[in-house]
Amino acid sequence: MFRNFLRTIPSKRQRITTGLCFFLAAMLGLRQAFQLYSVNFVLGRGAFWQDPPPDTAQMLIALRYFEAEPWHWPLTHIATLDMPDGISVANTGAPLPALLAKLLAPLFGGFVNPLGFYTVIIMVLQPVAMVWLLRRMEVRHPIGLLCGAVMALSFPPFLFRIFHIALMGQFLILFALGLYWAAANRPGRGVWIGFVLLVLLTTLIYAYLALMVDGILAAAALLDLLRTKRLGCPGLRALAVSAVGSFLLLWSMEYFAIGGGTFRASGFGAFSMNLLSPVIPQMDSLLPTADFGFLGSALRTAPPPNSLAFPHGDFVLDATGGQYEGMNYLGAGVLLLLVLAGLSALLRRRAWPASAVRPALPLLALCVLFTALAVTNDIYVAAYHVHIGLPVPAALLDQFRSSGRIFWPVGYMLVAGAIFAACRLMPPRIAGAALIVAAGLQYADAADLRSYVLDMTRTPGPATLPAVPWRSLVAAHRGVTIYPIIHCAALPAQLKTVDLLIDASEHATPINTMYAGRPADDCVASAQAARATVLDDGDLHIFFDEQFGWGAIRQLAGASSLCRKFDGGFACTSKWPALDAAGGLPGFSAPESPAYRLGTVVTLGDGAGLAERGWGWWRDSWMYGGKADLVLDLAAPLPSQDLTLHFRGHAALPDGAARDLSLAVDGVEIKQWRISDQGTHEFDAVIPAGVITRQSPLQLQFSMTGGKSLRELRLDTDNRRLDFSMEHFSVTAPDAT
């Protein structure tokens, strides 16, 4: 393939010039890597790695467990993470760096974190791959090649991905696009072999990147079929070989198994690209995004979960809360060059011959498809929304969950296409000047993004649990269980769980959950396991109070002596006496059962004297699985008259059919409501004095018929049934007067 590439360069002088451009591009990438990354970051230690953003933390966590586990088949399986089923390292990030690190660990005498060094390789290969693409597109102008390298290094969707390092490997897309143009201009066996190897390599790095590279190979194979008109053409053979090879790799990495990549996903449309994202300045240093008043509520100033705050005044166009995944701003330099190239085409009125246009058609069709997938059928133009129904199974669409990323090949082709058009349509001197101005503008526009990367790689993320005392507490145990497991919890508990996973990974302590892109979590089974927890088994058991109040936990054997309260939940272990004897750990206290005073209005989740059992969080406080309890410790003296329960909430009616909500007190049903709409309503029930047991706690037991799970409704991967959302409640006694 390389020999074939050299043949495309007619003279020795041009070969030297092209080689020099490759070398300078690599040096530009290396310079930017050393400008943005500290030595500690590159070596896999230091501030960033203490508490990285969740999407990178999952790679670090899995890497630690993976290296600590002996070799076995399947090679990528981690038995002690996300127990009892375990998980594949392929479902947590980049399996190839993990495999290489595990091979190298014995040579270094311990844990090897290659992720910092991997980002340096990415930064070097990014501009090199752009030069490769441009050269394959017959761009010979050295200024065009080097300006392309600068633009690739300053491409906003590339730099923005520092919070998710696995997705920074976008050089693979550029190499694939270069191979497409190699197949279009001078196809040879080496091109197709290179395509197959690139597909297999990308499959070992990240599935979303592999999807894009696979699509580019498919477009090249279609071009070869149209050109040769033979089903046995080299392009289709390469596509078949890569498909079989990818399938075998994915199978060997458990991608089709529970705990592997899995096909459980949801959120197609939520993590999309806003239609204006490529042209609206975001995270930029030059253009005033905030002044575009029509963007309204679509401007997001908050960063992705647990990442550093954006530089002052910076935004991402995000109308759904997940469209940061579709941040595809092209940059001021690219936009300028596209405008100049378009004007040049209009002024020169030069028609491209059909022979020059025809090779681009399959790639153009792919770009249209990728753009449609990125935008999805829930189209957002700023904050304005249009939904288009599709005759496609929802489960299939959900496999492209974070589809906003799929625009990247289109974005890179716009960059390369603008440079190509400038070199072809403008006089050489004007083209050179325009390219230099555009590259300088692109570089300047990315200053805020470089500052963001610089700060990110030198600063630990905002810890949601303090390192002291949690690292010591986790290290003192042979295993950890957390309830609710991470994908059955709300965001605050999820972020705390990521911190606990980081702490547990330092010693590869077995743990029952894991943050993963395609979770296989069974929330029903997890809730059942929580209720059957044995607290004195030598493990550390953590219950977050968003779903487990003290009234529920104290029903477990030994809870009063084994559990302690922390900010956010309860930690239960038989090792508290030993830990206290060693000096104790700050931040933990004996749990209290605050008495519920009649008339107090309680919002679910604040734990004001009640146990919430069977409730969970999905945008609100919901009763899951048909049954849920509220347990109240009534303040003395206990009432001797009837009480009135008042609560406010709404039901989920997924099929539009009415559902029955029932209330029982201490096992005696006292009222039933027929709910026929999904509006918010007020509910009242009299609790007869004869039903109330004359001692606390008072148990309010709710049940509901019918319903569907969040997974069935395509709202989440949670398999618990969505029933009734309670906003608040109160229990009152008649006025004594």
PyMOL commands that set and color helices and strands:
alter all, ss='L'
color gray80, all
select helices_A, chain A and resi 2-7+12-36+39-42+47-50+54-68+89-91+95-108+115-136+142-153+156-163+165-168+171-185+189-203+207-228+234-252+289-291+293-298+323-326+332-348+354-375+394-400+403-425+428-445+447-456+467-475+486-488+491-505+523-531+550-553+559-562+576-581
alter helices_A, ss='H'
color red, helices_A
select strands_A, chain A and resi 77-78+87-88+299-300+316-317+378-381+384-387+480-483+540-544+563-566+569-572+602-603+610-613+615-617+621-624+627-632+643-651+659-665+668-675+681-687+698-704+708-709+721-732
alter strands_A, ss='S'
color yellow, strands_A
deselect
rebuild
show_as cartoon
